Amino acid sequence: MFNIIVKDTYDEVSLEAFKIMHEVMQKDSPVLGLATGSSPVGLYKYMIRDHKDNGTSYKNVVTFNLDEYIGIPKSHEQSYYTFMHDNLFNEIDVPEDNIHIPLGEGDDVEKNCLDYEEELQKYEIDLQVLGIGSDGHIAFNEPGTPFDSLTHIMELEEQTRKDNARFFDDDINQVPTHAITMGLASIMRAKKIIIIATGANKADAVYSMLKEDKNVACPASILQDHPDVTVLLDQEAASKL
Ligand code: GLP
């Protein structure tokens, strides 16, 4: 079930996301599902400010990230490992041992998928943060991904690589071709989900997610079956609704 909130600015959208995060953070040991990309950065800024100003502690928090590129090392400046440390983890007090990020390097990434899913299954995510790709992907589950998928390897669509080229000197050739990602069924296990989408280039994907029949052509449409999803939009992303 969708609760749709439309705000005027990205900052207001981020504040709404933070309010939901803040509520979940009142639990004793929250388990957070975290996302990369531009969409959650404003939320992460609010979390950092709240940690520094109000002392909200992440010592008992466990985190699981959605995805990671394959073919660049963890230490690469555009790895999702680096992104999460730069944009959140280095600024709060979450213990490094409590952080889980899929591993896109090593001899056997298939095994990394199984290991990640096994660890994930030991927990129940209290709040999963999502963005949405312009082709309707969530995490790195591209169109056509089965709804019952668990953590797996995904070949990225050209559109996704184009969208993400801005992080790689605007050069699509530098964007990895594959990624390791939580599956759609892995994501659906979360108790509560927020999905953040801003800007006109998300309007079609948002429309398909909310208004078209559930279909693997729009991976985000699986969220129609989830009991507790808050969709946080700006006017542009909501413009086709
Ligand atoms: C990326 C990530 C997704 C993200 C999406 C949108 O490729 N794998 O997790 O939600 O694309 O990114 P952005 O928020 O930068 O628009």
Residues whose N, C-alpha, C, O or C-beta is under 5 A from the ligand:
A	BS01	GLP	A35 T36 G37 S38 S39 L130 G131 I132 G133 A139 F140
